């Protein structure tokens, strides 16, 4: 079965044009080394591959002017809608669910829901330094959502 993610991987991989790309590192410098064209590997024409790369880059620029992927993952309500005041990156959500058994046999549960600046996992070298802001979901949602509830009609609450 062919899914969208499989096709996207193929459209990103230059091997399907018949050219093998090797990422080579010499004296701390990374460079790309390309093989000669191997016709038996070609399933995408080179000009078509370049056109797809251009369209992917163009679509990314129009849909994502910040230059990094939009945050879509996370189960918390405000995931991807809030931005860090220090570095401008989006806040992501994290859930920590731990279940452990103590020595006396009692079960111990730990459930913590957090919003964290995306620079925590993917720091950018050219961006201003960020302390990786961290907020509990309850605190941040209280600050953002509750003031808005007062403007809603009673049946919308």
Phi and psi in radians as a Rosetta constraint file:
Dihedral C 1 N 2 CA 2 C 2 CIRCULARHARMONIC -1.801 0.35
Dihedral N 2 CA 2 C 2 N 3 CIRCULARHARMONIC 2.113 0.35
Dihedral C 2 N 3 CA 3 C 3 CIRCULARHARMONIC -1.892 0.35
Dihedral N 3 CA 3 C 3 N 4 CIRCULARHARMONIC 2.958 0.35
Dihedral C 3 N 4 CA 4 C 4 CIRCULARHARMONIC -1.052 0.35
Dihedral N 4 CA 4 C 4 N 5 CIRCULARHARMONIC -0.668 0.35
Dihedral C 4 N 5 CA 5 C 5 CIRCULARHARMONIC -1.192 0.35
Dihedral N 5 CA 5 C 5 N 6 CIRCULARHARMONIC -0.613 0.35
Dihedral C 5 N 6 CA 6 C 6 CIRCULARHARMONIC -1.165 0.35
Dihedral N 6 CA 6 C 6 N 7 CIRCULARHARMONIC -0.741 0.35
Dihedral C 6 N 7 CA 7 C 7 CIRCULARHARMONIC -1.155 0.35
Dihedral N 7 CA 7 C 7 N 8 CIRCULARHARMONIC -0.689 0.35
Dihedral C 7 N 8 CA 8 C 8 CIRCULARHARMONIC -1.094 0.35
Dihedral N 8 CA 8 C 8 N 9 CIRCULARHARMONIC -0.708 0.35
Dihedral C 8 N 9 CA 9 C 9 CIRCULARHARMONIC -1.062 0.35
Dihedral N 9 CA 9 C 9 N 10 CIRCULARHARMONIC -0.715 0.35
Dihedral C 9 N 10 CA 10 C 10 CIRCULARHARMONIC -1.138 0.35
Dihedral N 10 CA 10 C 10 N 11 CIRCULARHARMONIC -0.698 0.35
Dihedral C 10 N 11 CA 11 C 11 CIRCULARHARMONIC -1.274 0.35
Dihedral N 11 CA 11 C 11 N 12 CIRCULARHARMONIC -0.291 0.35
Dihedral C 11 N 12 CA 12 C 12 CIRCULARHARMONIC -1.561 0.35
Dihedral N 12 CA 12 C 12 N 13 CIRCULARHARMONIC -0.382 0.35
Dihedral C 12 N 13 CA 13 C 13 CIRCULARHARMONIC -1.639 0.35
Dihedral N 13 CA 13 C 13 N 14 CIRCULARHARMONIC 2.025 0.35
Dihedral C 13 N 14 CA 14 C 14 CIRCULARHARMONIC -1.212 0.35
Dihedral N 14 CA 14 C 14 N 15 CIRCULARHARMONIC -0.238 0.35
Dihedral C 14 N 15 CA 15 C 15 CIRCULARHARMONIC -1.014 0.35
Dihedral N 15 CA 15 C 15 N 16 CIRCULARHARMONIC -0.542 0.35
Dihedral C 15 N 16 CA 16 C 16 CIRCULARHARMONIC -1.291 0.35
Dihedral N 16 CA 16 C 16 N 17 CIRCULARHARMONIC -0.094 0.35
Dihedral C 16 N 17 CA 17 C 17 CIRCULARHARMONIC -1.642 0.35
Dihedral N 17 CA 17 C 17 N 18 CIRCULARHARMONIC -0.015 0.35
Dihedral C 17 N 18 CA 18 C 18 CIRCULARHARMONIC 1.677 0.35
Dihedral N 18 CA 18 C 18 N 19 CIRCULARHARMONIC 0.128 0.35
Dihedral C 18 N 19 CA 19 C 19 CIRCULARHARMONIC -2.051 0.35
Dihedral N 19 CA 19 C 19 N 20 CIRCULARHARMONIC 2.185 0.35
Dihedral C 19 N 20 CA 20 C 20 CIRCULARHARMONIC -1.598 0.35
Dihedral N 20 CA 20 C 20 N 21 CIRCULARHARMONIC 2.236 0.35
Dihedral C 20 N 21 CA 21 C 21 CIRCULARHARMONIC -1.885 0.35
Dihedral N 21 CA 21 C 21 N 22 CIRCULARHARMONIC 2.167 0.35
Dihedral C 21 N 22 CA 22 C 22 CIRCULARHARMONIC -1.926 0.35
Dihedral N 22 CA 22 C 22 N 23 CIRCULARHARMONIC 2.248 0.35
Dihedral C 22 N 23 CA 23 C 23 CIRCULARHARMONIC -1.550 0.35
Dihedral N 23 CA 23 C 23 N 24 CIRCULARHARMONIC 1.931 0.35
Dihedral C 23 N 24 CA 24 C 24 CIRCULARHARMONIC -1.964 0.35
Dihedral N 24 CA 24 C 24 N 25 CIRCULARHARMONIC 2.454 0.35
Dihedral C 24 N 25 CA 25 C 25 CIRCULARHARMONIC -2.096 0.35
Dihedral N 25 CA 25 C 25 N 26 CIRCULARHARMONIC 2.062 0.35
Dihedral C 25 N 26 CA 26 C 26 CIRCULARHARMONIC -2.149 0.35
Dihedral N 26 CA 26 C 26 N 27 CIRCULARHARMONIC 2.145 0.35
Dihedral C 26 N 27 CA 27 C 27 CIRCULARHARMONIC 0.918 0.35
Dihedral N 27 CA 27 C 27 N 28 CIRCULARHARMONIC 0.717 0.35
Dihedral C 27 N 28 CA 28 C 28 CIRCULARHARMONIC 1.418 0.35
Dihedral N 28 CA 28 C 28 N 29 CIRCULARHARMONIC -0.051 0.35
Dihedral C 28 N 29 CA 29 C 29 CIRCULARHARMONIC -1.826 0.35
Dihedral N 29 CA 29 C 29 N 30 CIRCULARHARMONIC 2.274 0.35
Dihedral C 29 N 30 CA 30 C 30 CIRCULARHARMONIC -1.597 0.35
Dihedral N 30 CA 30 C 30 N 31 CIRCULARHARMONIC 2.412 0.35
Dihedral C 30 N 31 CA 31 C 31 CIRCULARHARMONIC -2.502 0.35
Dihedral N 31 CA 31 C 31 N 32 CIRCULARHARMONIC 2.827 0.35
Dihedral C 31 N 32 CA 32 C 32 CIRCULARHARMONIC -1.818 0.35
Dihedral N 32 CA 32 C 32 N 33 CIRCULARHARMONIC 2.311 0.35
Dihedral C 32 N 33 CA 33 C 33 CIRCULARHARMONIC -2.069 0.35
Dihedral N 33 CA 33 C 33 N 34 CIRCULARHARMONIC 2.192 0.35
Dihedral C 33 N 34 CA 34 C 34 CIRCULARHARMONIC -1.862 0.35
Dihedral N 34 CA 34 C 34 N 35 CIRCULARHARMONIC 2.456 0.35
Dihedral C 34 N 35 CA 35 C 35 CIRCULARHARMONIC -1.393 0.35
Dihedral N 35 CA 35 C 35 N 36 CIRCULARHARMONIC 2.908 0.35
Dihedral C 35 N 36 CA 36 C 36 CIRCULARHARMONIC -1.136 0.35
Dihedral N 36 CA 36 C 36 N 37 CIRCULARHARMONIC 2.826 0.35
Dihedral C 36 N 37 CA 37 C 37 CIRCULARHARMONIC -1.150 0.35
Dihedral N 37 CA 37 C 37 N 38 CIRCULARHARMONIC 2.260 0.35
Dihedral C 37 N 38 CA 38 C 38 CIRCULARHARMONIC -1.955 0.35
Dihedral N 38 CA 38 C 38 N 39 CIRCULARHARMONIC 1.759 0.35
Dihedral C 38 N 39 CA 39 C 39 CIRCULARHARMONIC -1.015 0.35
Dihedral N 39 CA 39 C 39 N 40 CIRCULARHARMONIC -0.562 0.35
Dihedral C 39 N 40 CA 40 C 40 CIRCULARHARMONIC -1.221 0.35
Dihedral N 40 CA 40 C 40 N 41 CIRCULARHARMONIC -0.260 0.35
Dihedral C 40 N 41 CA 41 C 41 CIRCULARHARMONIC -1.671 0.35
Dihedral N 41 CA 41 C 41 N 42 CIRCULARHARMONIC -0.214 0.35
Dihedral C 41 N 42 CA 42 C 42 CIRCULARHARMONIC -1.295 0.35
Dihedral N 42 CA 42 C 42 N 43 CIRCULARHARMONIC 2.131 0.35
Dihedral C 42 N 43 CA 43 C 43 CIRCULARHARMONIC -2.196 0.35
Dihedral N 43 CA 43 C 43 N 44 CIRCULARHARMONIC -0.147 0.35
Dihedral C 43 N 44 CA 44 C 44 CIRCULARHARMONIC -2.244 0.35
Dihedral N 44 CA 44 C 44 N 45 CIRCULARHARMONIC 2.311 0.35
Dihedral C 44 N 45 CA 45 C 45 CIRCULARHARMONIC -1.222 0.35
Dihedral N 45 CA 45 C 45 N 46 CIRCULARHARMONIC 2.493 0.35
Dihedral C 45 N 46 CA 46 C 46 CIRCULARHARMONIC -0.994 0.35
Dihedral N 46 CA 46 C 46 N 47 CIRCULARHARMONIC -0.719 0.35
Dihedral C 46 N 47 CA 47 C 47 CIRCULARHARMONIC -1.167 0.35
Dihedral N 47 CA 47 C 47 N 48 CIRCULARHARMONIC -0.603 0.35
Dihedral C 47 N 48 CA 48 C 48 CIRCULARHARMONIC -1.183 0.35
Dihedral N 48 CA 48 C 48 N 49 CIRCULARHARMONIC -0.690 0.35
Dihedral C 48 N 49 CA 49 C 49 CIRCULARHARMONIC -1.079 0.35
Dihedral N 49 CA 49 C 49 N 50 CIRCULARHARMONIC -0.791 0.35
Dihedral C 49 N 50 CA 50 C 50 CIRCULARHARMONIC -1.141 0.35
Dihedral N 50 CA 50 C 50 N 51 CIRCULARHARMONIC -0.652 0.35
Dihedral C 50 N 51 CA 51 C 51 CIRCULARHARMONIC -1.113 0.35
Dihedral N 51 CA 51 C 51 N 52 CIRCULARHARMONIC -0.713 0.35
Dihedral C 51 N 52 CA 52 C 52 CIRCULARHARMONIC -1.119 0.35
Dihedral N 52 CA 52 C 52 N 53 CIRCULARHARMONIC -0.726 0.35
Dihedral C 52 N 53 CA 53 C 53 CIRCULARHARMONIC -1.092 0.35
Dihedral N 53 CA 53 C 53 N 54 CIRCULARHARMONIC -0.720 0.35
Dihedral C 53 N 54 CA 54 C 54 CIRCULARHARMONIC -1.077 0.35
Dihedral N 54 CA 54 C 54 N 55 CIRCULARHARMONIC -0.790 0.35
Dihedral C 54 N 55 CA 55 C 55 CIRCULARHARMONIC -1.151 0.35
Dihedral N 55 CA 55 C 55 N 56 CIRCULARHARMONIC -0.691 0.35
Dihedral C 55 N 56 CA 56 C 56 CIRCULARHARMONIC -1.094 0.35
Dihedral N 56 CA 56 C 56 N 57 CIRCULARHARMONIC -0.762 0.35
Dihedral C 56 N 57 CA 57 C 57 CIRCULARHARMONIC -1.146 0.35
Dihedral N 57 CA 57 C 57 N 58 CIRCULARHARMONIC -0.741 0.35
Dihedral C 57 N 58 CA 58 C 58 CIRCULARHARMONIC -1.137 0.35
Dihedral N 58 CA 58 C 58 N 59 CIRCULARHARMONIC -0.765 0.35
Dihedral C 58 N 59 CA 59 C 59 CIRCULARHARMONIC -1.133 0.35
Dihedral N 59 CA 59 C 59 N 60 CIRCULARHARMONIC -0.669 0.35
Dihedral C 59 N 60 CA 60 C 60 CIRCULARHARMONIC -1.134 0.35
Dihedral N 60 CA 60 C 60 N 61 CIRCULARHARMONIC -0.636 0.35
Dihedral C 60 N 61 CA 61 C 61 CIRCULARHARMONIC -1.245 0.35
Dihedral N 61 CA 61 C 61 N 62 CIRCULARHARMONIC -0.642 0.35
Dihedral C 61 N 62 CA 62 C 62 CIRCULARHARMONIC -1.379 0.35
Dihedral N 62 CA 62 C 62 N 63 CIRCULARHARMONIC -0.614 0.35
Dihedral C 62 N 63 CA 63 C 63 CIRCULARHARMONIC -1.534 0.35
Dihedral N 63 CA 63 C 63 N 64 CIRCULARHARMONIC -0.343 0.35
Dihedral C 63 N 64 CA 64 C 64 CIRCULARHARMONIC -2.446 0.35
Dihedral N 64 CA 64 C 64 N 65 CIRCULARHARMONIC 1.334 0.35
Dihedral C 64 N 65 CA 65 C 65 CIRCULARHARMONIC -1.167 0.35
Dihedral N 65 CA 65 C 65 N 66 CIRCULARHARMONIC -0.319 0.35
Dihedral C 65 N 66 CA 66 C 66 CIRCULARHARMONIC -1.271 0.35
Dihedral N 66 CA 66 C 66 N 67 CIRCULARHARMONIC -0.351 0.35
Dihedral C 66 N 67 CA 67 C 67 CIRCULARHARMONIC 1.645 0.35
Dihedral N 67 CA 67 C 67 N 68 CIRCULARHARMONIC -0.077 0.35
Dihedral C 67 N 68 CA 68 C 68 CIRCULARHARMONIC -2.230 0.35
Dihedral N 68 CA 68 C 68 N 69 CIRCULARHARMONIC 2.794 0.35
Dihedral C 68 N 69 CA 69 C 69 CIRCULARHARMONIC -1.089 0.35
Dihedral N 69 CA 69 C 69 N 70 CIRCULARHARMONIC 2.474 0.35
Dihedral C 69 N 70 CA 70 C 70 CIRCULARHARMONIC -1.185 0.35
Dihedral N 70 CA 70 C 70 N 71 CIRCULARHARMONIC 2.600 0.35
Dihedral C 70 N 71 CA 71 C 71 CIRCULARHARMONIC -1.476 0.35
Dihedral N 71 CA 71 C 71 N 72 CIRCULARHARMONIC 2.121 0.35
Dihedral C 71 N 72 CA 72 C 72 CIRCULARHARMONIC -2.114 0.35
Dihedral N 72 CA 72 C 72 N 73 CIRCULARHARMONIC -0.349 0.35
Dihedral C 72 N 73 CA 73 C 73 CIRCULARHARMONIC -1.528 0.35
Dihedral N 73 CA 73 C 73 N 74 CIRCULARHARMONIC 2.552 0.35
Dihedral C 73 N 74 CA 74 C 74 CIRCULARHARMONIC 2.286 0.35
Dihedral N 74 CA 74 C 74 N 75 CIRCULARHARMONIC 2.538 0.35
Dihedral C 74 N 75 CA 75 C 75 CIRCULARHARMONIC -1.671 0.35
Dihedral N 75 CA 75 C 75 N 76 CIRCULARHARMONIC -0.116 0.35
Dihedral C 75 N 76 CA 76 C 76 CIRCULARHARMONIC -1.457 0.35
Dihedral N 76 CA 76 C 76 N 77 CIRCULARHARMONIC 2.654 0.35
Dihedral C 76 N 77 CA 77 C 77 CIRCULARHARMONIC -1.064 0.35
Dihedral N 77 CA 77 C 77 N 78 CIRCULARHARMONIC -0.655 0.35
Dihedral C 77 N 78 CA 78 C 78 CIRCULARHARMONIC -1.733 0.35
Dihedral N 78 CA 78 C 78 N 79 CIRCULARHARMONIC 0.217 0.35
Dihedral C 78 N 79 CA 79 C 79 CIRCULARHARMONIC -1.028 0.35
Dihedral N 79 CA 79 C 79 N 80 CIRCULARHARMONIC 2.198 0.35
Dihedral C 79 N 80 CA 80 C 80 CIRCULARHARMONIC 1.411 0.35
Dihedral N 80 CA 80 C 80 N 81 CIRCULARHARMONIC -0.018 0.35
Dihedral C 80 N 81 CA 81 C 81 CIRCULARHARMONIC -1.797 0.35
Dihedral N 81 CA 81 C 81 N 82 CIRCULARHARMONIC -0.258 0.35
Dihedral C 81 N 82 CA 82 C 82 CIRCULARHARMONIC -1.919 0.35
Dihedral N 82 CA 82 C 82 N 83 CIRCULARHARMONIC 2.540 0.35
Dihedral C 82 N 83 CA 83 C 83 CIRCULARHARMONIC -2.063 0.35
Dihedral N 83 CA 83 C 83 N 84 CIRCULARHARMONIC 2.561 0.35
Dihedral C 83 N 84 CA 84 C 84 CIRCULARHARMONIC -1.250 0.35
Dihedral N 84 CA 84 C 84 N 85 CIRCULARHARMONIC 2.365 0.35
Dihedral C 84 N 85 CA 85 C 85 CIRCULARHARMONIC -1.299 0.35
Dihedral N 85 CA 85 C 85 N 86 CIRCULARHARMONIC -0.324 0.35
Dihedral C 85 N 86 CA 86 C 86 CIRCULARHARMONIC -1.522 0.35
Dihedral N 86 CA 86 C 86 N 87 CIRCULARHARMONIC -0.893 0.35
Dihedral C 86 N 87 CA 87 C 87 CIRCULARHARMONIC -1.975 0.35
Dihedral N 87 CA 87 C 87 N 88 CIRCULARHARMONIC -0.222 0.35
Dihedral C 87 N 88 CA 88 C 88 CIRCULARHARMONIC 1.500 0.35
Dihedral N 88 CA 88 C 88 N 89 CIRCULARHARMONIC 0.002 0.35
Dihedral C 88 N 89 CA 89 C 89 CIRCULARHARMONIC -1.349 0.35
Dihedral N 89 CA 89 C 89 N 90 CIRCULARHARMONIC 2.826 0.35
Dihedral C 89 N 90 CA 90 C 90 CIRCULARHARMONIC -1.354 0.35
Dihedral N 90 CA 90 C 90 N 91 CIRCULARHARMONIC 2.720 0.35
Dihedral C 90 N 91 CA 91 C 91 CIRCULARHARMONIC -1.526 0.35
Dihedral N 91 CA 91 C 91 N 92 CIRCULARHARMONIC 2.402 0.35
Dihedral C 91 N 92 CA 92 C 92 CIRCULARHARMONIC -1.938 0.35
Dihedral N 92 CA 92 C 92 N 93 CIRCULARHARMONIC 2.892 0.35
Dihedral C 92 N 93 CA 93 C 93 CIRCULARHARMONIC -1.911 0.35
Dihedral N 93 CA 93 C 93 N 94 CIRCULARHARMONIC 2.593 0.35
Dihedral C 93 N 94 CA 94 C 94 CIRCULARHARMONIC -2.401 0.35
Dihedral N 94 CA 94 C 94 N 95 CIRCULARHARMONIC 2.422 0.35
Dihedral C 94 N 95 CA 95 C 95 CIRCULARHARMONIC -2.075 0.35
Dihedral N 95 CA 95 C 95 N 96 CIRCULARHARMONIC 2.255 0.35
Dihedral C 95 N 96 CA 96 C 96 CIRCULARHARMONIC -1.972 0.35
Dihedral N 96 CA 96 C 96 N 97 CIRCULARHARMONIC 1.996 0.35
Dihedral C 96 N 97 CA 97 C 97 CIRCULARHARMONIC -2.127 0.35
Dihedral N 97 CA 97 C 97 N 98 CIRCULARHARMONIC 2.004 0.35
Dihedral C 97 N 98 CA 98 C 98 CIRCULARHARMONIC -2.186 0.35
Dihedral N 98 CA 98 C 98 N 99 CIRCULARHARMONIC 2.360 0.35
Dihedral C 98 N 99 CA 99 C 99 CIRCULARHARMONIC -2.238 0.35
Dihedral N 99 CA 99 C 99 N 100 CIRCULARHARMONIC 2.061 0.35
Dihedral C 99 N 100 CA 100 C 100 CIRCULARHARMONIC -2.307 0.35
Dihedral N 100 CA 100 C 100 N 101 CIRCULARHARMONIC 2.746 0.35
Dihedral C 100 N 101 CA 101 C 101 CIRCULARHARMONIC -1.889 0.35
Dihedral N 101 CA 101 C 101 N 102 CIRCULARHARMONIC 2.234 0.35
Dihedral C 101 N 102 CA 102 C 102 CIRCULARHARMONIC -1.372 0.35
Dihedral N 102 CA 102 C 102 N 103 CIRCULARHARMONIC 2.964 0.35
Dihedral C 102 N 103 CA 103 C 103 CIRCULARHARMONIC -1.065 0.35
Dihedral N 103 CA 103 C 103 N 104 CIRCULARHARMONIC -0.539 0.35
Dihedral C 103 N 104 CA 104 C 104 CIRCULARHARMONIC -1.433 0.35
Dihedral N 104 CA 104 C 104 N 105 CIRCULARHARMONIC 0.054 0.35
Dihedral C 104 N 105 CA 105 C 105 CIRCULARHARMONIC 1.646 0.35
Dihedral N 105 CA 105 C 105 N 106 CIRCULARHARMONIC -0.184 0.35
Dihedral C 105 N 106 CA 106 C 106 CIRCULARHARMONIC -1.254 0.35
Dihedral N 106 CA 106 C 106 N 107 CIRCULARHARMONIC 2.427 0.35
Dihedral C 106 N 107 CA 107 C 107 CIRCULARHARMONIC -1.489 0.35
Dihedral N 107 CA 107 C 107 N 108 CIRCULARHARMONIC 2.440 0.35
Dihedral C 107 N 108 CA 108 C 108 CIRCULARHARMONIC -2.143 0.35
Dihedral N 108 CA 108 C 108 N 109 CIRCULARHARMONIC 2.258 0.35
Dihedral C 108 N 109 CA 109 C 109 CIRCULARHARMONIC -2.040 0.35
Dihedral N 109 CA 109 C 109 N 110 CIRCULARHARMONIC 2.428 0.35
Dihedral C 109 N 110 CA 110 C 110 CIRCULARHARMONIC -2.312 0.35
Dihedral N 110 CA 110 C 110 N 111 CIRCULARHARMONIC 2.069 0.35
Dihedral C 110 N 111 CA 111 C 111 CIRCULARHARMONIC -2.283 0.35
Dihedral N 111 CA 111 C 111 N 112 CIRCULARHARMONIC 2.014 0.35
Dihedral C 111 N 112 CA 112 C 112 CIRCULARHARMONIC -2.323 0.35
Dihedral N 112 CA 112 C 112 N 113 CIRCULARHARMONIC 2.211 0.35
Dihedral C 112 N 113 CA 113 C 113 CIRCULARHARMONIC -1.947 0.35
Dihedral N 113 CA 113 C 113 N 114 CIRCULARHARMONIC 2.246 0.35
Dihedral C 113 N 114 CA 114 C 114 CIRCULARHARMONIC -2.292 0.35
Dihedral N 114 CA 114 C 114 N 115 CIRCULARHARMONIC 2.682 0.35
Dihedral C 114 N 115 CA 115 C 115 CIRCULARHARMONIC -1.942 0.35
Dihedral N 115 CA 115 C 115 N 116 CIRCULARHARMONIC 2.346 0.35
Dihedral C 115 N 116 CA 116 C 116 CIRCULARHARMONIC -2.411 0.35
Dihedral N 116 CA 116 C 116 N 117 CIRCULARHARMONIC 2.517 0.35
Dihedral C 116 N 117 CA 117 C 117 CIRCULARHARMONIC -1.077 0.35
Dihedral N 117 CA 117 C 117 N 118 CIRCULARHARMONIC 2.403 0.35
Dihedral C 117 N 118 CA 118 C 118 CIRCULARHARMONIC -1.124 0.35
Dihedral N 118 CA 118 C 118 N 119 CIRCULARHARMONIC -0.309 0.35
Dihedral C 118 N 119 CA 119 C 119 CIRCULARHARMONIC -1.238 0.35
Dihedral N 119 CA 119 C 119 N 120 CIRCULARHARMONIC -0.181 0.35
Dihedral C 119 N 120 CA 120 C 120 CIRCULARHARMONIC -1.075 0.35
Dihedral N 120 CA 120 C 120 N 121 CIRCULARHARMONIC -0.777 0.35
Dihedral C 120 N 121 CA 121 C 121 CIRCULARHARMONIC -1.630 0.35
Dihedral N 121 CA 121 C 121 N 122 CIRCULARHARMONIC -0.485 0.35
Dihedral C 121 N 122 CA 122 C 122 CIRCULARHARMONIC -2.280 0.35
Dihedral N 122 CA 122 C 122 N 123 CIRCULARHARMONIC 1.291 0.35
Dihedral C 122 N 123 CA 123 C 123 CIRCULARHARMONIC -1.152 0.35
Dihedral N 123 CA 123 C 123 N 124 CIRCULARHARMONIC 2.525 0.35
Dihedral C 123 N 124 CA 124 C 124 CIRCULARHARMONIC -1.844 0.35
Dihedral N 124 CA 124 C 124 N 125 CIRCULARHARMONIC 2.344 0.35
Dihedral C 124 N 125 CA 125 C 125 CIRCULARHARMONIC -1.292 0.35
Dihedral N 125 CA 125 C 125 N 126 CIRCULARHARMONIC -0.535 0.35
Dihedral C 125 N 126 CA 126 C 126 CIRCULARHARMONIC -1.582 0.35
Dihedral N 126 CA 126 C 126 N 127 CIRCULARHARMONIC -0.090 0.35
Dihedral C 126 N 127 CA 127 C 127 CIRCULARHARMONIC -1.608 0.35
Dihedral N 127 CA 127 C 127 N 128 CIRCULARHARMONIC 2.770 0.35
Dihedral C 127 N 128 CA 128 C 128 CIRCULARHARMONIC -1.074 0.35
Dihedral N 128 CA 128 C 128 N 129 CIRCULARHARMONIC 2.603 0.35
Dihedral C 128 N 129 CA 129 C 129 CIRCULARHARMONIC -1.130 0.35
Dihedral N 129 CA 129 C 129 N 130 CIRCULARHARMONIC 2.411 0.35
Dihedral C 129 N 130 CA 130 C 130 CIRCULARHARMONIC -2.161 0.35
Dihedral N 130 CA 130 C 130 N 131 CIRCULARHARMONIC 2.496 0.35
Dihedral C 130 N 131 CA 131 C 131 CIRCULARHARMONIC -1.418 0.35
Dihedral N 131 CA 131 C 131 N 132 CIRCULARHARMONIC 0.053 0.35
Dihedral C 131 N 132 CA 132 C 132 CIRCULARHARMONIC 1.171 0.35
Dihedral N 132 CA 132 C 132 N 133 CIRCULARHARMONIC 0.975 0.35
Dihedral C 132 N 133 CA 133 C 133 CIRCULARHARMONIC -0.852 0.35
Dihedral N 133 CA 133 C 133 N 134 CIRCULARHARMONIC 2.517 0.35
Dihedral C 133 N 134 CA 134 C 134 CIRCULARHARMONIC -2.427 0.35
Dihedral N 134 CA 134 C 134 N 135 CIRCULARHARMONIC 2.241 0.35
Dihedral C 134 N 135 CA 135 C 135 CIRCULARHARMONIC -2.327 0.35
Dihedral N 135 CA 135 C 135 N 136 CIRCULARHARMONIC 2.507 0.35
Dihedral C 135 N 136 CA 136 C 136 CIRCULARHARMONIC -1.269 0.35
Dihedral N 136 CA 136 C 136 N 137 CIRCULARHARMONIC 2.609 0.35
Dihedral C 136 N 137 CA 137 C 137 CIRCULARHARMONIC -1.075 0.35
Dihedral N 137 CA 137 C 137 N 138 CIRCULARHARMONIC -0.712 0.35
Dihedral C 137 N 138 CA 138 C 138 CIRCULARHARMONIC -1.068 0.35
Dihedral N 138 CA 138 C 138 N 139 CIRCULARHARMONIC -0.780 0.35
Dihedral C 138 N 139 CA 139 C 139 CIRCULARHARMONIC -1.153 0.35
Dihedral N 139 CA 139 C 139 N 140 CIRCULARHARMONIC -0.825 0.35
Dihedral C 139 N 140 CA 140 C 140 CIRCULARHARMONIC -1.212 0.35
Dihedral N 140 CA 140 C 140 N 141 CIRCULARHARMONIC -0.712 0.35
Dihedral C 140 N 141 CA 141 C 141 CIRCULARHARMONIC -1.173 0.35
Dihedral N 141 CA 141 C 141 N 142 CIRCULARHARMONIC -0.577 0.35
Dihedral C 141 N 142 CA 142 C 142 CIRCULARHARMONIC -1.090 0.35
Dihedral N 142 CA 142 C 142 N 143 CIRCULARHARMONIC -0.742 0.35
Dihedral C 142 N 143 CA 143 C 143 CIRCULARHARMONIC -1.199 0.35
Dihedral N 143 CA 143 C 143 N 144 CIRCULARHARMONIC -0.663 0.35
Dihedral C 143 N 144 CA 144 C 144 CIRCULARHARMONIC -1.607 0.35
Dihedral N 144 CA 144 C 144 N 145 CIRCULARHARMONIC -0.770 0.35
Dihedral C 144 N 145 CA 145 C 145 CIRCULARHARMONIC -1.507 0.35
Dihedral N 145 CA 145 C 145 N 146 CIRCULARHARMONIC -0.797 0.35
Dihedral C 145 N 146 CA 146 C 146 CIRCULARHARMONIC -1.030 0.35
Dihedral N 146 CA 146 C 146 N 147 CIRCULARHARMONIC -0.721 0.35
Dihedral C 146 N 147 CA 147 C 147 CIRCULARHARMONIC -1.082 0.35
Dihedral N 147 CA 147 C 147 N 148 CIRCULARHARMONIC -0.501 0.35
Dihedral C 147 N 148 CA 148 C 148 CIRCULARHARMONIC -1.309 0.35
Dihedral N 148 CA 148 C 148 N 149 CIRCULARHARMONIC -0.474 0.35
Dihedral C 148 N 149 CA 149 C 149 CIRCULARHARMONIC -1.105 0.35
Dihedral N 149 CA 149 C 149 N 150 CIRCULARHARMONIC -0.549 0.35
Dihedral C 149 N 150 CA 150 C 150 CIRCULARHARMONIC -1.146 0.35
Dihedral N 150 CA 150 C 150 N 151 CIRCULARHARMONIC -0.425 0.35
Dihedral C 150 N 151 CA 151 C 151 CIRCULARHARMONIC -1.492 0.35
Dihedral N 151 CA 151 C 151 N 152 CIRCULARHARMONIC -0.084 0.35
Dihedral C 151 N 152 CA 152 C 152 CIRCULARHARMONIC -1.496 0.35
Dihedral N 152 CA 152 C 152 N 153 CIRCULARHARMONIC 2.669 0.35
Dihedral C 152 N 153 CA 153 C 153 CIRCULARHARMONIC -1.238 0.35
Dihedral N 153 CA 153 C 153 N 154 CIRCULARHARMONIC 2.673 0.35
Dihedral C 153 N 154 CA 154 C 154 CIRCULARHARMONIC -0.962 0.35
Dihedral N 154 CA 154 C 154 N 155 CIRCULARHARMONIC -0.616 0.35
Dihedral C 154 N 155 CA 155 C 155 CIRCULARHARMONIC -1.338 0.35
Dihedral N 155 CA 155 C 155 N 156 CIRCULARHARMONIC -0.281 0.35
Dihedral C 155 N 156 CA 156 C 156 CIRCULARHARMONIC -1.459 0.35
Dihedral N 156 CA 156 C 156 N 157 CIRCULARHARMONIC -0.347 0.35
